[in-house]
Amino acid sequence: MLLALAATLAIVAQDHTVLRAAPRAQATELTTLSQGEVVEVRDERRGYLKVYSYRRERGGYVKSELVRALGLGESDAPGLLAVLRFLRDSRGAEALGISYGAAYLKAVPAGAPTAEALDAIARMAERLSDAASGSGAGHTQALAHLEVVQQFGIHVRSFERRGALQYCYDGELSRRLLSLPDAGIEERGRAVLALTRPDCVDPDLGILLRASQDEERSRLLDSIDERRASPLTASRLHARRAAVWAGVAYGRTRRGDSGTAAAQRAMRELLAVRPEDLGDEHRAEYLDALLRVGAIRWAAITPPAQAGPLIVRTTAGVPGQTCVTLALAREPSHPLIRRCTYGIVWAASAQSIAGGTALVLAVQPLESWRELWIFHEAEEGWTVDMLPPGASDPEQGYVEFAGFAPGTRRVLIAREVRERGSFSRHFEELRLEDLLPVKHASSPELLVDFGRWQDVAWRRDTLSLH
């Protein structure tokens, strides 16, 4: 809940506003106040205001031009809303904007529309949390501003992700907005998007809790009719649904249920996104969805009957494990090699290559991380190599079989990965005998073997060409 603002108040308008012991420039500096802090005005002397900060439990004097007096009557509400509208998209002024938003909610008469104000405050709280999570020049200032806005009931959650603290607004005002009759489709859409951010899901959640949360997020997203929204909001909703339904598919498969319908829904939502409508600011949301759906896409395919010289069979290992056995199709009872994994084995991806001397298989150990297993015959017997999507501090990604060139005995693969916050897509040719890279490019058209030997099914179904 936003803190109820009381009488004779003022808002600090600038960071590093000095609170002095007396009303003169040479007086002792007691502390500095940040923008957005609310102080009680008690007196005025020689261009200074005598104020008291309840947050800091300290009084003193500040220059009068560095604070803005607040009127909290009904007649003041339109002016406060005008300032809020001015500040809501001003980066670096979130704490000040939230202060004016809280003042407006105090001044507005009962029953008056408040969805616009709640939307603006929630957006600024979300943006401020993002700034605090970064490492740029404004990081320290954003952390100070988060402390300021706590006086208005703006709370954030924090958790560690890859060695850094992630701050996320808890979304209370977004949830309140969804219950308001005056909330428009754009405001409701932004609220739902704020409440379903994948990067604000605690990475330490257990599998069952995460699956339950994904199911709830999918229902929340489905409550918005994107057909009435702007092109930007509609595409953002489609991208977010794609990401969330990919998580639902993974969760259902992990607990032994079918994830096919959820994966197919994720694919449909991803294909409904119009990337040109997102612009640069929201392109990362589309790439996030692309990687998540790309990782889970085999769940959308019903495994066909295996054909070819080699076949794989899966059996349960120790609790949580799946064991993969490779055998010749003509001698299924005589295994060539057996490996176990805690990941999901996508049997639909199994494919014999190289005249029956190798087989490729997709295995997904994490929700948005899919590897490629390559079983192949070596001098010492059968072995399996595991290709990850990336190697340098990877975050999300998938690698998939894209074809085989028999003349050069090269395996064609495609990778899409996000590493160190950057997205990359590339195509490679690997030597089958040792899987060392021979060539790579940003586009398959730049590799000769891709032009002649890429797999037809891969070209039809992959997301890496979209």
Secondary structure, DSSP 8 states (H G I E B T S, - for coil): ------SSEEEE-STTEEEESSSSTTS-EEEEE-TT-EEEEEEEETTEEEEEETTTTEEEEEEGGGEEEE--SGGGHHHHHHHHHHHTT-TT-HHHHHHHHHHHHHHS-TTS--HHHHHHHHHHHHHHHHHHHS-STTHHHHHHHHHHHGGGT--EEEEEETTEEEEEE--HHHHHHHT-TT--HHHHHHHHHHHT-GGGS-TT--HHHHHHHHHHHHHHHHTS-GGGS-HHHHHHHHHHHHHHHHHHHHHHHHTTS--HHHHHHHHHHHHH--HHHHTTTTHHHHHHHHHHHHHHGGGGS------SSEEEEEEE-STT-EEEEEEETTEEEEEEEEEEESSEEEEEEEEEEGGGTEEEEEEEEETTEEEEEEEEEETTEEEEEEE-S-SSSEEEEEEEEEEEETTTTEEEEEEEEEETTEEEEEEEEEETTT--EEEEESSGGGSHHHHHHB-HHHHHH-STT-
